[in-house]
Amino acid sequence: MKAVFSSEWLKLRSVTSTYHAIGAATLMAVLGVAWTLYVSGLADERGSIRAAAPEEGFLPLVQISLAVLGVLAITNEYATGMIRTSLISVPRRSTLLLAKAGVIGLTTFAAANAILLVTYSASRLIANGRHLGFNDTSFADDLPKLLASGLSVTALALVGLGLGAAIRSTAAAIVSVVALLFVLPGVVNYLPAPWNTRVATLLLPNLVPQIADERLSSRLGDGFLPPWAALTVLIAYPIVTLATGYYLLNRRDA
């Protein structure tokens, strides 16, 4: 297993798409600095404002960028025919997929948390005592949400890997991830109440605040999962998609 893991790590480092995806994700820090400079200027004029935290507002950029990395980790091999070589080298398809999942999981978790921490630190340094709303809480208070955000990025990258294994098409898998992240939350709004709010609690974009023990709705009993339940749902997303990807990978020829 160790040799397979090392091989998958070498594959990931050998393709330029890996650096493009991580580079796109690091734009969060650049946008975070630009946003903080902008709202700091407004605060200087008005005294204080309430602005969105950059590590929250630009989180979807990191999520989708590293989800693409998860998709490409396997669909690139189908596109080039490398998957046949991989399966000859590693006949047990479960071992191959687990190794890919381990490499993608560790890489995206490390990259996401580094980007989030840099964005968080830079924005607070630039704020420099101004009352911008997002800098009124301490790092200890913000830490659960930062960790939940990093976990959500990792989960979505593994979802991308699972969808890539199941669908085999880069474009179709990326469209599926985009639908999960952006389209479904909008569609759910058209469900009748209270099902719109209740279903929304289970969608991936809404799990981060719930893991940090924040309510999505002020209505008692609606729009809220306890942190342990929200974390369980988040973990279920990659488990289900990877299991589906393995099932289809195991049943079909390369």
PyMOL commands that set and color helices and strands:
alter all, ss='L'
color gray80, all
select helices_A, chain A and resi 2-14+16-46+54-57+59-80+82-89+93-127+139-167+170-188+195-200+204-211+227-251
alter helices_A, ss='H'
color red, helices_A
deselect
rebuild
show_as cartoon
